[in-house]
Amino acid sequence: MPTLNIKNPHVYELAHELAEATGESMTSVIEVALEQMLERVRARESIERAARSAEIEAIVARTSPLLADLPEDPTADLYDDKTGLPR
């Protein structure tokens, strides 16, 4: 089983103080704190992803009408129909 060795005295004291205040083990309070922080990070990432997706959808909505008038083959006017050579 992997182990975690906390060498930062401040972090150790915080974990110890929280364990004393809650009556839980230091491992338990560290586990809960890490789970809560990871949950917040994941939630923030999800919100940011949704915001980026909404921005992309807004750009597509604004630019789609501009693309509707483009010819099917934008290079068709560049080449001679009979020879296939550039005009």
C-alpha positions in Angstrom: 0.0 0.0 0.0 1.4 3.4 -0.9 2.1 5.8 2.0 2.0 9.5 2.4 4.6 11.2 4.5 3.8 14.8 5.4 7.0 16.7 6.0 5.5 20.2 6.1 5.0 21.1 9.8 2.1 23.5 9.0 0.2 20.9 7.0 0.8 18.3 9.7 -0.5 20.7 12.4 -3.6 21.6 10.3 -4.4 17.9 9.8 -3.8 17.2 13.5 -6.0 20.1 14.6 -8.8 19.1 12.4 -8.6 15.5 13.5 -8.7 16.6 17.1 -11.7 18.9 16.5 -13.7 16.3 14.6 -12.6 13.2 16.5 -11.6 11.5 13.3 -8.2 10.2 12.3 -5.7 12.4 10.5 -6.0 10.0 7.5 -9.8 10.5 7.5 -9.7 14.3 7.6 -7.0 14.4 4.9 -9.1 12.0 2.8 -12.3 14.1 3.2 -10.4 17.4 2.5 -8.8 15.9 -0.7 -12.2 14.6 -1.9 -13.9 17.9 -1.3 -11.2 19.8 -3.1 -11.2 17.4 -6.0 -14.9 17.8 -6.2 -14.6 21.6 -6.4 -11.9 21.3 -9.1 -14.0 18.9 -11.2 -17.1 21.1 -10.8 -15.1 24.2 -11.9 -13.7 22.3 -14.9 -17.2 21.2 -15.9 -18.4 24.8 -15.7 -15.5 26.0 -17.8 -16.0 23.3 -20.3 -19.7 24.2 -20.6 -18.8 27.9 -21.0 -16.4 27.1 -23.8 -18.9 24.9 -25.5 -21.5 27.7 -25.3 -19.0 30.1 -26.8 -18.3 27.8 -29.7 -22.0 27.3 -30.3 -22.5 31.1 -30.3 -19.7 31.5 -32.9 -21.2 28.8 -35.1 -24.6 30.5 -34.9 -23.2 33.8 -35.9 -21.0 32.5 -38.7 -23.3 29.9 -40.2 -25.3 32.5 -42.2 -22.1 33.9 -43.6 -21.2 30.5 -45.0 -24.6 29.8 -46.6 -23.8 31.9 -49.6 -20.5 30.2 -50.5 -20.4 28.2 -53.7 -20.4 24.5 -53.4 -16.9 24.4 -54.9 -15.0 27.6 -54.0 -12.2 26.7 -56.5 -14.5 26.2 -59.5 -13.9 29.7 -60.9 -10.1 29.2 -60.8 -9.9 26.5 -63.5 -11.0 26.2 -67.1 -13.9 23.7 -67.4 -12.5 22.2 -70.6 -8.8 22.0 -69.9 -8.7 21.9 -66.2 -5.9 24.5 -66.3 -5.8 27.6 -64.3 -7.6 30.6 -65.9 
